Amino acid sequence: MKFGKVDHPEHIDFTIPSDHPDTPVVLSKTKTGAETKIYVGCAKWNRQDLKNFYPRGTKDELEYYSSQFNCIELNATFYRIFPAEQYEKWRDKTPEGFKFFPKMTNEVSHLRRMNDKVYEIADRYLEVTSLLGDKLGTIFLQMHNNFGPKNWDRVVRFVEYWPKEFPLAMEFRHTDWFNDDKVAQELYHLLEENNISNVLVDTAGRRDLMHMRLTTNEAFIRYVGANHKSDYPRLDDWIERLNSWKSIGLEHIHFFVHQNLELESPLLSAYFIEQLNAKMNCNLHIPKTTLPAQKGLFD
């Protein structure tokens, strides 16, 4: 993921901001006492991007990937709506408990920009995506960088139209959604009232997207490593924050690891899972990698 890429990540302050004041309110209000469910994965499963991950002779990449991770951020569905049988194949070749978190087609977010033509497209997308069955996690909708608050009415109509049986997370990238407090509060309230999660993006060049405002009992986090030694301590900081949220009621953690250049995402993910297990006393499978995850990897 090149979004937010900078030439000199060593100059970036990666400190995680303090929580938005309403985040603990949301978590305490929505907690049910259920055990926290944690899903950690990469954005892709193809061999070309996931270096040092697939053993020699691996014949089916998704089958092997799903034996190591419990989820995938499914970006392929952003570029096209696949035939129904493709979703069924993905569902059937992955193990019980595995989850797909598919991105909404760009016909809705980028090409039609959430205009009146998108509803038929969204229905068609959901018709086939629903074939993932109990392996369907939260769908996420990522808006174009230049989709700003002037499109507020479109957002309201879409949010109110969205069928509530499908969990949805939304990612807004235009900075005006966050640098105007009135606009931000209206957006957060709309998402919260409709039980839609507010995506957090941790990337070097867009620290404004670290709004730290949860709108549901789900932390949907897209972490973008900078191919730099700072990637590991940044993950350590996220573990501390997630553990803090868990202590006040967070019940769903969905954490997806990217890099500006997808070279070592499985290593970062394996490190993150190992440290998460230790901190939160959970028992997530630690993916096997051909190189050890270590903080000095980029030295």
ROKOLBA-300933 format. One record per atom (N, C-alpha, C): residue in one letter; x, y negated, z. Coordinates in steps of 0.02 Angstrom, whole numbers, padded with zeros to 5 digits, always signed. Last residue first. Layout:
AXYZ...
end
This chain:
D+00875+00144+00485D+00938+00109+00498D+00986+00117+00439F+00758+00212+00476F+00770+00162+00425F+00835+00123+00437L+00757+00302+00585L+00753+00327+00516L+00773+00276+00465G+00761+00287+00720G+00817+00260+00682G+00815+00278+00608K+00655+00355+00774K+00650+00283+00769K+00706+00253+00727Q+00599+00499+00686Q+00644+00467+00733Q+00645+00392+00721A+00545+00657+00642A+00523+00588+00651A+00569+00556+00703P+00651+00762+00545P+00624+00743+00610P+00603+00670+00612L+00591+00828+00390L+00640+00787+00426L+00610+00769+00493T+00487+00901+00347T+00554+00929+00333T+00609+00887+00364T+00354+00926+00465T+00388+00886+00414T+00458+00915+00404K+00195+00969+00524K+00263+00990+00510K+00292+00946+00456P+00092+00871+00634P+00109+00896+00567P+00183+00916+00562I+00024+00926+00780I+00078+00884+00755I+00100+00910+00687H-00145+00924+00828H-00092+00961+00794H-00040+00912+00768L-00189+00852+00984L-00191+00851+00912L-00133+00891+00883N-00230+00848+01120N-00195+00906+01093N-00202+00908+01017C-00203+00722+01248C-00244+00758+01198C-00201+00811+01165N-00153+00629+01339N-00165+00697+01360N-00213+00733+01313M-00112+00508+01297M-00184+00516+01310M-00203+00587+01331K+00027+00520+01284K-00002+00464+01321K-00074+00477+01341A+00049+00637+01209A+00081+00628+01275A+00046+00575+01316N-00025+00613+01094N-00039+00672+01135N-00012+00662+01206L+00044+00501+01046L-00027+00494+01067L-00047+00553+01112Q+00165+00555+01009Q+00163+00507+01064Q+00092+00497+01091E+00120+00638+00904E+00157+00666+00961E+00154+00620+01022I+00061+00545+00817I+00020+00597+00849I+00055+00626+00910F+00174+00469+00779F+00117+00437+00812F+00075+00489+00850Y+00252+00566+00714Y+00278+00532+00774Y+00220+00502+00814A+00167+00596+00608A+00186+00649+00656A+00212+00618+00721S+00163+00471+00543S+00102+00501+00571S+00118+00553+00623L+00295+00456+00502L+00266+00408+00548L+00204+00436+00582L+00300+00567+00417L+00345+00563+00474L+00318+00514+00526P+00205+00535+00318P+00195+00594+00361P+00239+00593+00423S+00267+00416+00262S+00204+00413+00300S+00191+00474+00343E+00383+00389+00191E+00389+00427+00253E+00324+00425+00294L+00346+00325+00070L+00402+00371+00073L+00400+00417+00133E+00261+00221-00007E+00241+00282+00028E+00297+00334+00026L+00296+00062+00031L+00317+00114-00016L+00306+00180+00020N+00219+00016+00137N+00223-00023+00076N+00247+00020+00018Q+00121+00152+00204Q+00182+00113+00201Q+00180+00070+00138H-00009+00203+00320H+00016+00187+00253H+00087+00161+00261V-00114+00296+00420V-00046+00271+00412V-00029+00263+00337F-00257+00268+00513F-00230+00291+00449F-00164+00256+00435F-00366+00319+00636F-00303+00283+00625F-00270+00312+00563H-00496+00307+00735H-00483+00328+00666H-00424+00286+00642I-00573+00350+00880I-00510+00322+00854I-00499+00351+00785H-00706+00329+00984H-00688+00351+00916H-00626+00313+00893E-00729+00278+01109E-00744+00349+01099E-00726+00375+01030L-00685+00167+01238L-00678+00184+01167L-00686+00259+01157G-00692+00131+01376G-00750+00161+01343G-00743+00178+01269I-00582+00088+01441I-00643+00049+01452I-00701+00072+01408S-00484+00175+01403S-00497+00170+01475S-00560+00130+01489K-00473+00151+01268K-00503+00214+01291K-00523+00208+01364W-00403+00032+01269W-00473+00032+01247W-00508+00095+01270S-00279+00082+01314S-00314+00031+01353S-00388+00029+01334N-00248+00165+01209N-00258+00195+01275N-00295+00146+01321L-00232+00070+01110L-00286+00119+01104L-00300+00152+01172R-00117+00005+01159R-00180-00031+01152R-00240+00017+01148E-00020+00107+01158E-00036+00073+01221E-00104+00038+01216I-00019+00136+01022I-00038+00188+01070I-00058+00156+01137W+00031+00018+00970W-00038+00037+00956W-00063+00091+01004D+00162+00022+01013D+00118-00030+01039D+00045-00013+01027D+00210+00129+00937D+00209+00134+01010D+00161+00083+01041L+00203+00070+00811L+00159+00126+00827L+00154+00136+00903R+00307-00022+00826R+00239-00046+00813R+00188+00008+00829P+00417+00062+00839P+00393+00025+00898P+00324-00005+00888Y+00413+00108+00698Y+00403+00152+00755Y+00382+00115+00818D+00439-00001+00613D+00377+00038+00605D+00362+00080+00667S+00562-00061+00622S+00509-00087+00666S+00445-00045+00663K+00639-00012+00521K+00645+00021+00586K+00593-00004+00636H+00534-00003+00375H+00584-00038+00416H+00584-00005+00485N+00421+00002+00294N+00483+00037+00275N+00542+00006+00311A+00314-00055+00358A+00353-00099+00314A+00416-00065+00287G+00153+00023+00371G+00223+00017+00389G+00261-00022+00336V-00003-00018+00408V+00042-00020+00350V+00114-00031+00373Y-00151+00054+00463Y-00083+00032+00483Y-00037+00037+00423R-00308+00027+00492R-00266+00042+00434R-00198+00011+00449I-00428+00086+00604I-00365+00049+00596I-00326+00073+00536F-00565+00076+00690F-00547+00098+00623F-00487+00055+00603A-00632+00119+00833A-00574+00082+00812A-00551+00112+00745E-00796+00113+00886E-00750+00145+00839E-00693+00097+00824N-00913+00063+00941N-00869+00104+00982N-00822+00145+00938T-00910-00097+00856T-00942-00034+00875T-00894+00003+00921T-00830-00203+00837T-00902-00217+00835T-00943-00155+00850L-00679-00273+00897L-00718-00213+00881L-00792-00232+00884R-00557-00377+00856R-00629-00380+00873R-00663-00317+00850M-00430-00406+00816M-00440-00368+00878M-00512-00372+00904H-00377-00464+00705H-00426-00503+00743H-00444-00471+00810M-00270-00457+00609M-00267-00425+00675M-00313-00464+00722L-00268-00536+00501L-00316-00481+00500L-00315-00441+00565D-00163-00622+00516D-00229-00648+00532D-00282-00593+00533R-00051-00563+00466R-00064-00553+00537R-00132-00580+00558R-00001-00515+00335R-00068-00541+00349R-00086-00529+00422G+00123-00457+00313G+00111-00523+00286G+00043-00552+00299A+00121-00327+00378A+00169-00379+00395A+00146-00449+00375T-00031-00261+00445T+00018-00265+00391T+00059-00329+00400D-00161-00185+00502D-00097-00206+00530D-00045-00203+00475V-00329-00214+00505V-00273-00200+00460V-00209-00228+00490L-00481-00152+00562L-00420-00187+00580L-00364-00166+00533V-00653-00165+00520V-00587-00135+00507V-00531-00181+00530N-00788-00148+00616N-00747-00201+00588N-00676-00175+00581S-00933-00047+00588S-00867-00058+00618S-00828-00111+00579I-01102-00076+00620I-01050-00069+00569I-00983-00088+00599N-01225-00097+00686N-01183-00040+00703N-01133-00024+00647N-01290-00215+00670N-01306-00162+00622N-01262-00100+00630E-01238-00298+00764E-01310-00286+00766E-01330-00228+00720E-01103-00303+00722E-01121-00271+00785E-01195-00253+00788L-01113-00374+00602L-01088-00306+00602L-01109-00269+00666L-01164-00497+00650L-01200-00459+00599L-01179-00386+00600H-01062-00536+00739H-01129-00523+00764H-01169-00481+00715Y-00956-00556+00650Y-00951-00505+00702Y-01020-00486+00729L-01009-00664+00574L-00992-00600+00543L-00990-00544+00595E-01021-00763+00671E-01081-00741+00635E-01069-00673+00602Q-00887-00777+00710Q-00936-00754+00759Q-01000-00729+00725A-00829-00826+00590A-00808-00762+00619A-00861-00735+00666V-00893-00950+00577V-00901-00898+00525V-00885-00830+00554K-00843-01012+00693K-00915-01005+00683K-00930-00950+00633D-00704-01013+00674D-00733-00974+00728D-00808-00963+00719D-00611-00986+00538D-00666-01028+00559D-00705-00990+00612N-00524-00886+00509N-00496-00948+00534N-00548-01001+00552F-00596-00775+00460F-00567-00771+00527F-00541-00838+00553W-00639-00792+00333W-00683-00754+00378W-00660-00758+00450D-00533-00851+00269D-00585-00895+00296D-00637-00858+00338T-00452-00752+00214T-00434-00779+00280T-00488-00823+00310H-00519-00606+00150H-00513-00678+00140H-00503-00711+00209R-00547-00475+00189R-00477-00496+00182R-00468-00572+00173F-00639-00360+00281F-00640-00425+00248F-00569-00453+00247E-00704-00204+00284E-00640-00239+00288E-00645-00303+00247M-00817-00103+00376M-00805-00154+00325M-00740-00191+00338A-00887+00058+00391A-00840+00008+00416A-00827-00041+00359L-01027+00162+00429L-00993+00116+00383L-00945+00071+00422P-01115+00315+00433P-01071+00267+00467P-01031+00226+00417F-01273+00338+00376F-01204+00343+00352F-01161+00292+00390E-01396+00307+00424E-01372+00375+00439E-01300+00385+00415K-01432+00181+00379K-01396+00185+00443K-01373+00255+00461P-01405+00119+00220P-01440+00170+00260P-01400+00188+00322W-01400-00056+00191W-01360+00005+00201W-01398+00056+00244Y-01470-00174+00193Y-01492-00121+00148Y-01461-00054+00165E-01400-00256+00280E-01469-00237+00298E-01496-00181+00254V-01282-00268+00207V-01281-00238+00274V-01351-00215+00294F-01328-00337+00094F-01299-00270+00088F-01300-00234+00155R-01374-00458+00146R-01420-00414+00109R-01393-00343+00106V-01255-00509+00203V-01314-00496+00245V-01361-00447+00210V-01175-00524+00089V-01154-00479+00143V-01215-00460+00185R-01244-00621+00018R-01235-00555-00011R-01216-00504+00043D-01233-00730+00103D-01299-00701+00091D-01294-00632+00060W-01092-00759+00097W-01123-00735+00158W-01190-00700+00145N-01003-00808+00006N-01043-00750-00014N-01082-00720+00045K-00926-00898+00067K-00978-00926+00023K-01025-00870-00001P-00826-00826+00132P-00889-00837+00167P-00943-00869+00124G-00748-00734-00008G-00750-00774+00053G-00820-00785+00080F-00648-00637-00091F-00718-00636-00073F-00727-00671-00006N-00517-00621-00126N-00547-00687-00137N-00622-00689-00124N-00487-00488-00097N-00453-00540-00059N-00486-00608-00067H-00637-00386-00093H-00581-00418-00129H-00552-00474-00087M-00674-00272+00043M-00690-00325-00003M-00627-00356-00034Q-00699-00107+00070Q-00646-00157+00072Q-00662-00211+00020L-00786+00000+00167L-00796-00046+00111L-00745-00102+00118F-00784+00171+00214F-00764+00102+00224F-00766+00062+00159I-00874+00294+00305I-00859+00264+00239I-00835+00193+00252T-00824+00408+00428T-00847+00340+00413T-00826+00320+00343G-00833+00576+00364G-00823+00528+00419G-00852+00461+00400L-00894+00728+00318L-00895+00657+00300L-00887+00615+00363K-00911+00856+00353K-00841+00833+00347K-00836+00760+00324D-01040+00891+00347D-01015+00873+00413D-00941+00854+00412G-01047+00837+00178G-01081+00866+00236G-01052+00843+00302L-01009+00800+00055L-00955+00819+00102L-00983+00847+00167L-01119+00752-00004L-01106+00823-00014L-01046+00847+00028S-01119+00617+00006S-01153+00654+00059S-01142+00729+00054T-01067+00577-00114T-01023+00577-00056T-01054+00617+00002V-01178+00580-00198V-01127+00630-00206V-01081+00634-00145E-01258+00477-00142E-01288+00541-00161E-01236+00595-00168L-01176+00367-00129L-01195+00404-00069L-01224+00473-00086Y-01167+00326-00264Y-01107+00344-00227Y-01125+00387-00166R-01299+00294-00288R-01268+00348-00327R-01205+00373-00291D-01315+00186-00201D-01357+00246-00193D-01325+00306-00229A-01223+00096-00255A-01213+00122-00187A-01254+00185-00175I-01286+00072-00377I-01220+00102-00376I-01206+00133-00307E-01402+00008-00336E-01408+00071-00372E-01342+00109-00372Y-01341-00105-00279Y-01380-00059-00238Y-01390+00009-00271V-01275-00197-00359V-01236-00145-00325V-01278-00092-00290K-01338-00303-00417K-01331-00243-00458K-01300-00185-00420D-01332-00416-00339D-01394-00378-00339D-01390-00312-00378N-01159-00403-00279N-01217-00439-00306N-01279-00393-00308M-01034-00363-00232M-01092-00357-00188M-01152-00397-00213R-00949-00370-00342R-00941-00417-00286R-01005-00421-00244R-00931-00292-00452R-00997-00325-00444R-00999-00373-00385L-00792-00265-00431L-00819-00280-00498L-00886-00317-00494H-00774-00252-00289H-00731-00294-00330H-00763-00313-00397S-00875-00175-00222S-00836-00226-00187S-00801-00275-00233V-00940-00089-00315V-00978-00127-00266V-00938-00186-00241E-00837-00036-00389E-00894-00066-00425E-00935-00109-00378N-00752+00027-00304N-00738-00043-00318N-00791-00076-00362T-00834+00134-00184T-00813+00119-00252T-00802+00044-00264M-00772+00149-00018M-00827+00134-00063M-00799+00114-00132K-00665+00279+00036K-00673+00208+00021K-00730+00200-00029P-00698+00408+00158P-00692+00384+00089P-00703+00308+00083F-00631+00509+00256F-00653+00440+00267F-00647+00403+00200F-00661+00676+00300F-00644+00629+00246F-00672+00561+00264K-00604+00790+00424K-00648+00735+00404K-00618+00695+00346F-00613+00957+00492F-00579+00907+00452F-00628+00854+00429G-00693+01051+00552G-00669+00996+00593G-00632+00942+00555E-00636+01187+00457E-00687+01160+00501E-00657+01105+00545P-00527+01145+00317P-00549+01185+00375P-00604+01149+00415T-00563+01133+00140T-00535+01106+00201T-00564+01141+00262K-00631+01179+00032K-00562+01202+00039K-00528+01173+00101D-00758+01122+00034D-00752+01194+00044D-00680+01217+00055R-00742+00984+00009R-00773+01008+00071R-00755+01080+00085W-00687+00986-00120W-00649+00957-00064W-00676+00983+00003K-00797+01044-00187K-00731+01078-00186K-00689+01051-00128E-00893+00945-00170E-00905+01012-00142E-00840+01051-00137Y-00837+00842-00242Y-00847+00834-00170Y-00857+00901-00136Q-00846+00899-00370Q-00781+00883-00341Q-00785+00874-00265E-00980+00913-00401E-00942+00974-00385E-00873+00959-00356A-01020+00782-00434A-01041+00813-00371A-00998+00873-00352P-00886+00681-00501P-00943+00727-00509P-00957+00762-00443F-00840+00525-00418F-00825+00590-00447F-00889+00631-00458I-00825+00361-00453I-00871+00408-00420I-00862+00475-00455R-00665+00280-00437R-00721+00308-00476R-00764+00352-00432Y-00588+00210-00347Y-00577+00199-00419Y-00630+00230-00463F-00619+00249-00220F-00622+00177-00236F-00622+00166-00311T-00592+00380-00205T-00662+00362-00220T-00671+00288-00231A-00459+00385-00165A-00475+00402-00235A-00546+00380-00254N-00442+00366-00031N-00441+00308-00073N-00461+00322-00145L-00484+00427+00111L-00494+00449+00042L-00499+00389-00005E-00388+00468+00235E-00420+00407+00211E-00425+00415+00135I-00416+00624+00313I-00384+00587+00258I-00423+00523+00246C-00383+00732+00455C-00423+00686+00415C-00382+00657+00359N-00299+00812+00528N-00371+00823+00537N-00415+00776+00497F-00157+00894+00452F-00191+00834+00477F-00266+00850+00485Q-00124+01024+00414Q-00078+00986+00456Q-00111+00925+00488S-00214+01076+00330S-00191+01121+00383S-00147+01085+00432S-00230+00978+00237S-00283+00985+00288S-00267+01037+00341Y-00115+01000+00158Y-00123+00938+00196Y-00173+00947+00252Y-00149+01124+00098Y-00094+01120+00146Y-00101+01057+00189E-00260+01085+00022E-00266+01141+00069E-00211+01138+00121L-00206+00983-00056L-00258+00967-00007L-00264+01023+00045E-00113+01058-00135E-00091+01005-00090E-00143+00988-00037D-00079+01217-00173D-00137+01172-00166D-00121+01120-00114K+00051+01270-00174K+00010+01271-00235K-00049+01223-00231T+00216+01253-00124T+00146+01237-00107T+00105+01232-00171G+00349+01270-00155G+00303+01323-00175G+00230+01310-00156R+00417+01192-00014R+00427+01215-00082R+00380+01273-00097P+00302+01099+00087P+00353+01151+00078P+00359+01171+00005Y+00278+00925+00089Y+00254+00990+00064Y+00311+01040+00058F+00363+00819+00140F+00306+00846+00176F+00286+00915+00153N+00449+00730+00075N+00473+00769+00132N+00416+00799+00173K+00324+00611+00021K+00391+00642+00017K+00406+00681+00081L+00187+00585-00042L+00205+00610+00024L+00270+00649+00021D+00178+00552-00179D+00182+00500-00128D+00206+00524-00061Q+00178+00674-00246Q+00223+00622-00268Q+00232+00568-00214R+00076+00753-00191R+00146+00770-00177R+00193+00712-00193N-00069+00679-00120N-00031+00703-00177N+00044+00705-00162W-00151+00632-00023W-00122+00698-00011W-00078+00720-00068K-00168+00475+00064K-00167+00516+00004K-00141+00585+00022A-00161+00412+00184A-00209+00386+00136A-00216+00430+00075C-00157+00514+00335C-00127+00472+00284C-00182+00448+00236G-00226+00513+00505G-00206+00541+00440G-00172+00491+00395V-00316+00556+00646V-00257+00522+00621V-00237+00553+00555Y-00447+00544+00758Y-00428+00567+00691Y-00371+00523+00666I-00523+00586+00908I-00466+00552+00877I-00450+00585+00810K-00647+00550+01024K-00630+00590+00964K-00578+00551+00924T-00663+00555+01197T-00640+00516+01139T-00619+00563+01082E-00811+00623+01266E-00739+00628+01256E-00719+00589+01193A-00941+00513+01327A-00917+00569+01286A-00841+00566+01280G-00992+00405+01388G-00958+00453+01431G-00933+00513+01393T-01038+00310+01307T-01086+00361+01328T-01057+00411+01376K-01022+00135+01274K-00993+00198+01296K-01047+00246+01321T-01069+00011+01240T-01086+00068+01196T-01059+00134+01220K-01024-00080+01333K-01095-00077+01319K-01115-00014+01281S-00888-00070+01331S-00922-00052+01394S-00997-00043+01382L-00864-00113+01201L-00844-00046+01222L-00881-00025+01285V-00912-00246+01201V-00940-00196+01155V-00925-00126+01180V-00826-00300+01297V-00898-00302+01308V-00932-00249+01264P-00699-00289+01241P-00716-00248+01300P-00790-00248+01315T-00726-00384+01131T-00710-00314+01121T-00724-00271+01182D-00742-00518+01160D-00802-00477+01154D-00788-00403+01145P-00614-00576+01159P-00652-00571+01223P-00713-00526+01219H-00495-00480+01071H-00548-00530+01067H-00590-00522+01130D-00340-00439+01152D-00407-00421+01129D-00451-00482+01121S-00190-00515+01090S-00235-00497+01144S-00303-00479+01115P-00097-00445+00951P-00129-00499+00989P-00172-00471+01046I+00052-00357+00946I-00020-00350+00940I-00053-00405+00981T+00195-00419+00866T+00159-00412+00929T+00084-00406+00916F+00275-00439+00757F+00226-00385+00754F+00188-00375+00819D+00335-00569+00677D+00316-00553+00745D+00259-00502+00743I+00457-00548+00551I+00387-00548+00570I+00378-00532+00644H+00584-00530+00509H+00566-00598+00529H+00494-00603+00554E+00596-00403+00463E+00629-00418+00526E+00612-00488+00552P+00540-00400+00337P+00496-00384+00394P+00529-00399+00461H+00563-00482+00205H+00604-00477+00266H+00561-00463+00327D+00468-00476+00106D+00537-00458+00090D+00580-00447+00151V+00309-00398+00136V+00354-00455+00141V+00425-00431+00127K+00142-00349+00098K+00214-00334+00095K+00255-00399+00099G+00005-00359+00094G+00040-00385+00153G+00114-00372+00154F-00014-00217-00004F-00048-00273+00027F-00011-00294+00090K+00040-00103-00052K+00081-00162-00057K+00049-00223-00024M+00042+00059+00000M+00000+00000+00000M+00044-00062+00000
end
